Amino acid sequence: MKWYRINGIPNIANFSGAHHQIFTVKVLEDSICVLLKNQKIYAFREECPHAGKSMLHSRCGVEEEITCLSHNFRFSLVDGRCTNNNEGYRLKLLKTKIEENGDILIEF
């Protein structure tokens, strides 16, 4: 695994924690969603594990969950498991870190 610097996303120090925002970036040839929410950073593969639809326009709840709007499957941002279905779908989460200068890195 290797750490990749992500471009095109606001520096976390300048991001307001009052809302959330999802960005899509390319890491190697894969599309990755980066979610900034409550001063935290989450990264996951853009494709919903249930039906392959894009998670870019997903809905975030109060909890650490994200909902795919195609079929309302909810996924934990902590461990990726589907929280409202027993079929074993799991969102592929990626590790993130923030450098001292505020840059965001993703392990891929």
N, C-alpha and C positions, 0 to 999 in steps of 0.2 A: 504494500500500500504506500501511496505517496500523497503528500499534501499539495493542493493546488490553490493558488491565489485566485479569488473571484473578482472579476471586474464588472462594473456597471451596476453595483449595488451601493447604496449610500453608506458612508462610514457609520458604524453603529453609535458612535458618540454623538452624531448629529441626528439620530433617528428618535422620534418622539415615541414613547412607550404607550401613548394613549390609544393607539390603534395597531392594526397589523397590516402587513403588505407582503405579497408573494411575488417573487421574481423568478424567471426561468433563465438558466445559464447553460452553456455547453461545457462539459468536462470530458476531454477526449472527444468521443463521438456521441456521448449520452446526454440527454436533456435532463437537467436537475432543477427541481424547485427549491428555492431558498426562501424561507419564511422568517420575517422579523416580527416578533410578537412579544409584548411585555418585556422588552429589553433582552430577549433571548433570541438565539438564532437556531433554526432547524433546517436541515437539508434532507431531501428525499428524492427518489426517482420520480420523474414527472408522470409516468403512467400509473393509473390506478391498478392495483393488483387484481381487482375483480374483473374489470372489462377493458382495461387498457386505455381508458379515456384520460384526457389531460387533467391533472390536479391543479393547474394554474389558477383556475377560477373557483377554487374550493371555498367552503365556508368554515370559518374558525369559530368555535364556541368559547365559552368562558373557561372551560376545562382545557387541559392540554390535549385537545383533539382537533382533528380536521375532518370535514365531511366532503366526500366527492359528490358533486351535485348531479351526476348522471343517474345514480341509483340510491343515493343517500346512505352509502356505506361510510361509517365513522371509523377513524383510525387514531390510535394513541400516538402522540408525538414523543412519548417516553420510550415505548418498546415496539411500536409499529403494528401491534395486533389490532384486528378489527373488533370494535367494542359493541357492535349491535348485530352481529351475525356469527353463527357457529361454524361457518364453512372453512375456517382456517386461513383466510386471506390475511396477508401481512404487508404493510407498507415498508419498503426498503429504505430505512433511515441511514444517513451518513454522518460521520463525526465532523464536527466543526470546531474551529477555535478562532480567537481574535488576537491579532498581534498587538503589541504595545501602541502602534500608530493607528489602530482601529481597523486595519485591513482584515477581511474575512478569508479564512482558508477552509477547504473541504478535503477530507481524506477520501481518496478514491483509488 
